[in-house]
Amino acid sequence: MDVVATSAAVESGSVSLAALPPGARGRVVGVGSSSRALSALERRLLEFGFVSGERVEILAEARPGRDPFVVRIGHTTLALRRREAESVLVEVDRPGPEASTPGSHDRSSQRVELARA
């Protein structure tokens, strides 16, 4: 079964890493479930760097089927299967008003410089 994030789930905050689309960014909230011991796979994900607070970004996914996908965790880039990433919980970054238009930060900096002149 293919896991796909709905826009409502992505906007609400925390979702499974497996559900994120390419380009999505966020921070790892945790790996595994607090109600059971970590599996060998979950321990391996922690060793790869999927620790609470670490930055994560989905870079690309294979077509068709979306599996595997390429993820950057901290400064490490690796490919994961969706089923391997299901136990990683991520708090998704919400795009700010400046993130929606490329180069808008540069324009606001220019305005500040012009105002000072």
Long-range contacts (C-beta under 8 A, 24 or more apart in sequence): 2-65, 2-66, 2-67, 2-82, 3-82, 3-86, 10-92, 11-92, 11-94, 13-91, 13-92, 14-89, 14-90, 14-91, 14-92, 15-89, 15-90, 15-92, 16-85, 16-86, 16-87, 16-88, 16-89, 16-90, 17-50, 17-56, 17-58, 17-71, 17-80, 17-85, 17-86, 17-88, 17-89, 17-90, 18-82, 18-83, 18-84, 18-85, 18-86, 18-88, 20-58, 20-90, 20-92, 21-58, 21-61, 22-58, 22-59, 22-60, 22-61, 22-69, 23-57, 23-58, 24-57, 24-58, 24-92, 24-93, 25-55, 25-56, 25-57, 25-58, 25-92, 25-93, 26-55, 26-56, 26-57, 26-90, 26-91, 26-92, 26-93, 27-53, 27-54, 27-55, 27-56, 27-90, 27-91, 27-93, 28-52, 28-53, 28-54, 28-56, 28-73, 28-88, 28-89, 28-90, 28-91, 29-89, 29-90, 29-91, 30-88, 30-89, 31-87, 31-88, 31-89, 32-87, 33-87, 39-87, 41-84, 41-87, 42-87, 45-84, 45-85, 45-87, 45-88, 48-73, 48-76, 48-78, 49-73, 49-74, 49-76, 50-88, 56-88, 56-90
